[in-house]
Amino acid sequence: QVQLVESGGGLVQPGGSLRLVCVASGSTFSSYSMGWFRQAPGKEREFVATIGWSGRRIDYADSVKGRFTISRDNAKNTVYLQMNNLKPEDTAVYYCNIYSYWGQGTQVTVSS
């Protein structure tokens, strides 16, 4: 049974940083792209970042470019999202995605 478990969310002040972690289990995902999405209250789920199987192909939403960094460790079936210079508009539930699988989400709240 495939399972994705996110962690690392929390409450942070504007300008602060958080590191999200998603650990996948139940299969090997080294040949798949891994990504992060987010959903703010009352809004559609939106793309944040994705990383190819080798780590060489990376894409970001324009809204997070220069502030967020996605990375992965295939040996650990893990994908990371380093979030710096956080803004109130980054407040959302963040979801890990691999192929057709989704995690349960982790809440990120940016507020003073």
Secondary structure as the mmCIF struct_conf table of DSSP 4:
data_model
#
loop_
_struct_conf.conf_type_id
_struct_conf.id
_struct_conf.beg_label_comp_id
_struct_conf.beg_label_asym_id
_struct_conf.beg_label_seq_id
_struct_conf.end_label_comp_id
_struct_conf.end_label_asym_id
_struct_conf.end_label_seq_id
STRN STRN1 GLN A 3 SER A 7
STRN STRN2 GLY A 10 VAL A 12
TURN_TY1_P TURN_TY1_P1 PRO A 14 GLY A 15
STRN STRN3 LEU A 18 SER A 25
BEND BEND1 GLY A 26 SER A 27
TURN_TY1_P TURN_TY1_P2 SER A 30 SER A 31
BEND BEND2 TYR A 32 TYR A 32
STRN STRN4 MET A 34 GLN A 39
TURN_TY1_P TURN_TY1_P3 PRO A 41 GLY A 42
BEND BEND3 LYS A 43 LYS A 43
STRN STRN5 GLU A 46 ILE A 51
TURN_TY1_P TURN_TY1_P4 TRP A 53 SER A 54
BEND BEND4 GLY A 55 GLY A 55
STRN STRN6 ILE A 58 TYR A 60
TURN_TY1_P TURN_TY1_P5 ASP A 62 ARG A 67
STRN STRN7 PHE A 68 ASP A 73
HELX_RH_3T_P HELX_RH_3T_P1 ASN A 74 LYS A 76
TURN_TY1_P TURN_TY1_P6 ASN A 77 ASN A 77
STRN STRN8 THR A 78 MET A 83
BEND BEND5 ASN A 85 ASN A 85
HELX_RH_3T_P HELX_RH_3T_P2 PRO A 88 ASP A 90
STRN STRN9 ALA A 92 ILE A 98
TURN_TY1_P TURN_TY1_P7 TYR A 99 SER A 100
STRN STRN10 TYR A 101 TRP A 102
STRN STRN11 THR A 106 VAL A 110
#
